[in-house]
Amino acid sequence: MASILRIENLTKEYRTGGEVVHALRGVSVSIDPGRFVGIMGASGSGKSTLLHLAGGLDVPTGGTVEVEGHELSKMSDRKRTLFRRQRLGIIFQAYNLLPMLTARENIALPLLVDGVAGGVAEEKVEELIARVHLEHRASHHPQAMSGGEQQRVAIARALLNDPALILADEPTGNLDSTNAVEIWQLLRQLTRELGKTVLMVSHEAAGAAYTDEVLVLKDGQLVGRIEPKDETDAALVANRYQELAG
């Protein structure tokens, strides 16, 4: 089975003033289809950098990033942008919804921008609204929705292009514990029921316990992996994380 995401010897350096910051130092990762993979690490460990490079939001200093066999660093900015729109779904901590649009309209917007016929777009959007359990809130504007509901809209929008890879950057960072659990459960359902591949940055062991595997970063290096048995394994994840990154 071919990997959805293959990262080889990835490095990323930033210059701040006269100093060079090594955000990633030779990270290699391979993720198969249908896997829910978490990334944990302290602030400055490189976890968000890794996620951004995996999504072609930035380019590496060295090494390669391949999604479905396509090497992102060899693409022009325009081609990377087009590839993201066609094959990636990205979920941010901030929901990035347009306040003047309803939930349904926020989900549909990318299809309408691409000129997809209204009937086709409407059918697809209604399927996604049902998938994230928002039928009763689809006509509401973001300000009338809870944070958890807004993130569900963002997840539905990320599913719109039937992505090969979904990238989630601290998707529950703005949510209370109840809504956070619902989002983690939903992301896991996407892998179990739809076969989606999800890569999620999280600072919470409780969230990482929902994944199939946790990558632990420290000082820009991959220092270990954790394999939770199920969502009750938060204590195990927390303990192993401290052993690896402490």
Secondary structure by P-SEA (a helix, b strand, c coil): ccccbbbcbbbbbbbccccccccccbbbbbbccccbbbbbbccccaaaaaaaaaacccccccccccccccccccccaaaaaaaaaccbbbbcccccccccccaaaaaaaaaaaacccaaaaaaaaaaaaaaaccccccccccccccaaaaaaaaaaaaacccccbbbbccccccccaaaaaaaaaaaaaaaaccbbbbbbbbccccccccccbbbbbccccccbbbbbccccaaaaaaaaaaaacc
